[in-house]
């Protein structure tokens, strides 16, 4: 079917696999792993549509990006990238981005926009001037993307480096970044596929988990959530991965309580017995991101810390990811 406008397209983004630095790294490019949310931008003279990884329309959430069509002077394009908020030291902050992800109403969106501005870090182009570019190798797509000159206050085309992946990982660690993405130079773009042509090489242990319940707090958290009960999927089974009791602000705890209240259920969604008598269970429809030190022998998270909710991820896509270092 012939497509005349980028706004008529819907493309599921290509996904990376957790891994170590590849051998023969002169055949790979290395990009910063941004701690944000994946966004595809569909642009033509008629306007702009921005979609999350799970294909939800999030255009209204980021008004500072609405000038992208003017930058392209009426050209049609589909861009792939990450929406990021930076902290005072210039590092991506998923915690700060949370303040932009759950806001409704134009007035509130614009208030948060000034307090927590976002930048769209564009790393791929999937369609341009009526023609798909996904079958081009990575190197050619990056050349096409560079030719668009997407550099402004609210969007950037970050650099990439061919080869010397160990130095890139070391630099990212030094700056306190999450890690790097390694992309094979001759790889085409595979919509919706989790491909070994893209590798996540992480500096810290991060895992998406599904919220299946919570524990009441004690002490200074009396009357509030004390910890979330979380898990991951294997097939149809939600396996219990432990409790997450740190990483919250008072504001986060209040927002979590409001979000979880209508999801209450009388029985546990987990395949295993949860070892807490006070456990309150919820429908497993919400995903959050946690940082932790390691997996225990019983497949629970050691020392997990809450990083934020992930409304761009489907619960059934959450599986236990192996731990890999950057060396």
N, C-alpha and C positions, 0 to 999 in steps of 0.2 A: 504494500500500500504506500502510495506516495504521500509524504508529509511536507506540507508547505510552510509550517510554522513550528518553531521550537516549543511553543506553548501547547502543541498537540501531542507532544511526546511524554512518556513516563518511563524512566529507566531506573532499575534497581542498582545501587552502587556495587562495584567490585569490592571484595573484602580481603583483608590480609590474614595470614596464619601466624601464630606465635612461633618464633624460631630463634636460632643462633645466627651469628654472622656467617654469610655464605662463603664457601671456598671460591677461589677465582673471582675475587670481588671487583676485578676490573671489568667484569661483565654485568655489574650491578650499579645502580644509582642509589644514593642515600639521601633521604629527606628527614627533617625533624618530625617526630611524632607529636602532633599538637594535642593538648589536653582540652579538647572542645567537643563539639557535636558535628557530625557529618551532615553536609547540606549540598544538594544539587540545585543549581540555579538554571532555570529555563528562561531565556531572554530573547525578545525580538522587539521590533518597533512598536508592537502592540502592548508591551508591558513586561512584567516579571512575575514568575512563580518560583517560590523556593520550597523544596520538599526535604523532609527529614529522611533518615535511613529507612524508616518503615513507611515511607511514601505519604506522610501527612503534610498538608499544606501549612507552612509556618511563615508565610510571607509577611503577615501583619506583625509578627513578633519582632522583626528587625528593620525598623524604618530607615536606619542609616544606610541600608544596603539598596534602597529603592532607586538610587541614581545609577545603578549598573547599566540599564539600557542606554542612557545618555552617553556613557563612557564608550560604548560600542557603536555609537552613531547609527543606530538602526539595524545593525547586523544581527542575524539570528545565531544564537549559540546555546549550548548546554555545557555548563561548567560543573566541576566536581571539586569540593574542598571542605574545609573545616571552619566553622564559626567559633571564634576564640575570644575570651576576655582576658586581659593582662592585669597582673597585680602591680603594685608600686615599683617593683624591681624589674618590671618588663618580662616577667615569666607568665606563661599561660596558667590561668587559675580556673579550674572547673568549679570550685566553690563559689567564686564570684559570678560565673556564668549561670549558676542556679537561679540567681536573682532575675535573670532574663527569660528563663525557660518556663516559668509557671505563672506568668502574668497575663491577666485578661483585661480587656478594655483599653481603648486607644489612649486615654489620659494616663493610666497607670504605666502603659508601655513606654510612653514618651518620658515620663518621670524617671523610670529605671534606665532608659536609654542614656540619659545624661549622667547618671550616677555610675553605670556599668556599661560603657560603650563596648561594642564588639568590632572585631575585624574579621573579614572573610579571607582566609588563607587559601587561595586557589591553586590546586596542584595538578589539574587535568582538564582537558577539553574533549567532549564526547561527540559534539555535533557543531558544525559551523557553516553558515551560508548555504543551508539546505542540504548539506552532505554529512553523513556520519563519519567520524574520525576514529571510531573505536577499534577498527581493524588495523590501524597504523601501529607500528611498534612504539614503545614508550618514548624513545629518543625523538621520533618525528612529532608525536603529540606534544611533547614539551617544547619543541621548536615552534609549533603552531601557537601554543599558549603564550610563549614569550613575545611573539609578534603582535599580540593584542595589547600589550602595554598596560596591563592591569596593575597599576601602582597608584594608590591614593590613601587618604587617611583611613577609610573604612574597608578597603580591600587591597590585597597584595598578592603578588606571585612570588612566593619564597624561593630561594635558590635551592639547587640540588647539587650533589657532588658525586662524580663517577669515581669508583674505587676508593681505597683507603678507608674502609668502613670502620676499622678499629679506632682511628683517629676521630671520626665523626661521633662514634658512641662515647668516647672519652670526653669530647668537648660537650656533648649533651649532658653527660653526668656532672661535669664541672659546673655547668650553668643551672643545675637542679631541674633539668627537663626529664620528661617521662621516658624518652628513648628515641629510637629512629625507626623509619620504615625503609627497608631495602626493596628496590624494584628492579626486576630483570630488564636490561636495556632493550631486548628484542620482544618483550611481552606485549601482546595486544590487551585491550581492555575487555574483561569478561563480566558483563552485567550480572549482578546477583550471585556471583560465584565467589566462594572463599578459596583463593588460589595460592599455591606455593610460589608463584611468581612475585608475590608481595609478602614480605616477612616483617612481622613486628619484633623488633629487638629491644626489650624493655630494660630500663635501669632499676626499676622498682617492681615488686610483685603487685600487680593489679588484677582484679577479677570482677566481672559482673556477676551479681547474684540476684535471685528472686526473693522478694519478701513474702514470707508465709505466716508471719506472726510477730508478736512483740512481748516483752516482759515489763511489768509495772516497775517504776523506779522507786528508789529508797533514798533517804537522806535528803540532799538538796534537789533530788528529782522526784520526791514523793508527789503523787498525783499526776505524774507525766510518764512518758515512755522512758524506760531505763535502758532497753536494748532491743534491737531488731533480731528476729529469728529468720535465717536466710538459708537458701539452698540453690542447687543447680540441677538441670535436667539430664537424665540418661534415658532416651526413649520417652515413654510416657510417665516415668517415675521422677518425682521431685525429691532429690536426696538432701537430707539435712546437713548443712555445712557449718552450723554453730550459731553463736550470737555475736552481734556487733554492738558494743556498748560505748565506744568512744568516737570522737570526730564531729560531734554535734554542737551547734550553737543553740541557745535558748529559742531563737527564732525557728531554726530547723525543726526542733522537737515539737513546737506548736503546730507548724505546718504539716509535719508527719502525722500528728494526732488527727488533724482535720481530714487529711487525705485517706487515712486508714479506717476511720470510723465507719463509713458506709460499706466497707469491704468485709466487715466482721462475719465470721462463720463459726459454728459450734464444734467442728471437728478439725483435726490436723490435716493439712494438705501434703505433709511429708511422708515419704515411704517408711522412714525409720521412726521409732518412738522418740519423742522429744523429752529430754530428762529434766523438765522444769514444770512443777505442779501449777505454777501461776501463769503459765503460757496462755496468751490470748491469740487466737488464730484468725487469719484473714484470707480472702481469696488471693491466690498467687498471680496477681495481674500486674504488680509493680516490680520494676528492676532498679537496682542501685549499684553503684560502683564502690568498691572497697579497696584499700591498700592493706597489705598484710605481710608477715615475715616468711611464712611457709605453710605448706599443707602438713597436718599431723598424720600419724599412722592410721588414724580412724577417718581420714578424709574430711576433717574440719579445719577451719581457718585458724591459724595462730596469730594472736594480736591484731585482729582486723580493726581498721578505722574507716568510718563512713566518709565518703567523698561527695556523694550527691545522688539524686534520683536520675534515671535514664529513661525519659519518656520516648526516646528514639529507638529503643530496643524492645523486641518482642520476648516475653518470658520463655517461650519454647526454644528460642535461639541461644539461651544461656546454658552453656556446658562448662565443665571443669577444664580450664586451660592449663597445660603443663607449664612449669616454671623453667625459664631459660634465662641465662645471664647474657651480657653483652660481650663476653670474652670468647 
